[in-house]
Amino acid sequence: MEVIILPTEEDVFLEASGRIVGLIHRKPDAVLGLATGKTMLGVYRNLTAAHEQGKVDFSSVTTINLDEYLGIDPANPLSFHSYMRKNFFDHVNVLQENILIPHPLPDDVEAECENFERQIKKRGGIDLQLLGIGRDGHIGFNEPSSSLQARTRVKTLTDQTLKDNFGSTEGPRFAITMGIGTIMEAGEIVLVALGNEKSEAISHMVEGPVTASCPASALQLHPKVKVIVDHEAAWLLKRKEYYLWVWEHKNEVENPH
């Protein structure tokens, strides 16, 4: 796990989006695992700008979203279908047939989850998974106590998640989400977090034990994870100065001559 601590929010967005652009340059038909939420808006803004400037082509890229609320119309502004269209898909040249998001109104929920897993495999697996993190350490909608080997399934959202997402406990209570086991199969994971409110979750994820009480801590077991945060999100890390030194001197290892 590489912890990258950067001075500003915009630095965080540029670092995360730059890694996605770099992957697409290396592999034009890359499979991207995408996330939603306030933190991701800056990443999508930068990716859109890169596309408009002719720096990246999404026409052969496949996108697979982490999750979607259950029982909500895809056209509803609260849905992640709407979020992704508004903030990303409507502004770049991703093909509609290459967009995969869990269906919020499936005829058979279990069959939808199983089909979602099949579709990921059919596309060769996820090359890079973009993640945010909840204040309680959840990734996707894998709330605390979630199995660290779970696959795509329905999860019940906690009051804390509802308050963070909607400002109250009134909102969609269930969601279809990739499981931790599914997320861990991505070739690379880039997790982005900003602000003091995420600092405890980042501390537990990076330096705490691997435990279902902090689902994101499972990422310690993944061979290629980049945690990209600002100083506020990193302020509880005990080894913060070490992470800063490693990042500053990284080129000495990558380019020893």
PyMOL commands that set and color helices and strands:
alter all, ss='L'
color gray80, all
select helices_A, chain A and resi 9-26+38-52+80-87+89-91+96-98+109-122+159-166+180-183+196-207+215-221+231-234+240-248+250-254
alter helices_A, ss='H'
color red, helices_A
select strands_A, chain A and resi 2-6+31-34+62-65+67-69+99-100+128-131+153-156+174-177+188-193+225-230
alter strands_A, ss='S'
color yellow, strands_A
deselect
rebuild
show_as cartoon
